[in-house]
């Protein structure tokens, strides 16, 4: 039996934990001892300890941008990691050393990381690491530089970030990555999403292995409601989306995260049907004509597999990239970023998606293509790779 550390550093919600859990269950069934280190313990603790896994606090920094770049949009993956210390050796070194200390304390045979760039640097060149990602969160380490998200380029020069990385590694007497993307070099790397959603698809040496959990088959029955809406009231522009749903007169229901009982009651009084608990997405998604959500990966993949069109209200970079990919496929509409939309625009989007047959036809074609690939084997592939790495250390 080997001890394995499963770690999550960046991102919000439960998506990253829910990706690591199936792997932990498989490794536990194979006789291994799994320990979790997570970014947000309060939100993750309950779902992890249900399976009997210990939960530790992962080293993490609240993202912070220096004043000279704060007003500029994030233009690359380098800009993202700059906000968690990669622009300042006095911030980065303590975080890398904290990950080193966690590894020294837990003493795992291998580490599995999800959206964990600082952990990747801490293990670079000396400790067996498996990295999981959904495309956006895990650029190819073989690239000479991180690709730009925007025509304006990155707001922090990549050479500056690489200099900080090199100085951090010199002080630790650890190997220097030759490029900034090379910090994400691991013994094994797996993209665990549908290939259609991989932002770096054309630049990878091997394709995505697909989601870790099974996706539903394409929906076969016609929708009985117009929409299902899954949004966070913690996003300041969600209220406009809900106003639009009410104004549309369309039938459907919602699950609203980050809302108190009073807020839910007021929305119900205005005519919205709101679930107390999140219904199974595959089940409710099959019953509606369009799914309205922020663009999180799990909901996006489920809707694609079902063959249901989507309306996206993205909040951050990864969700914008998902919206871009779905728009390119012609299976989703997107509300303008930074809340630059009104309730009337939501009504227009709903009516447009629900009344234009092309959206439903393209979404159904996409679902059939996903279904033809057969059962996902990602979990088997990744668990086998972990086992090989453990055996190599024994």
Buried (B, 14 or more C-beta within 10 A) or exposed (E): EBBBBBBBBBBBBBBBBBBBBBBBBBBBEBEBBBBBBBBBBEEBBEBBEEEEBEBBEBBBBEEEBEEEBEEBBBBBBBBBBBBBBBBBBEBBBEBBBBBBEBBEEBEBBBBBBBBBBBBBBBBBEEBBBBBBBBBBBBBBBEBEBBBBBEEEEBBBEBEBBBBBBBBBBEEBEBEBBEBBBBBBBBBBBBBBBBBBBBBBBEEBEEEBBBBBBBBBBBBEEEBEBBBBBBBBBEBEBBBBBBBBBBBBEBEBBBBBBEBEEEBBEEBEEEEBEBBEEEBEBBEBBBBBBBBBBBBBBBBBBBBBBBBBBBBBBBBBBBBBBBBBBBBEBBBBBBBEBEBEBBBEBBBBBBEBBBEEEEBBBBBBBBBEBBBEEEEBEBBEBBBBBBBEBBEEEE
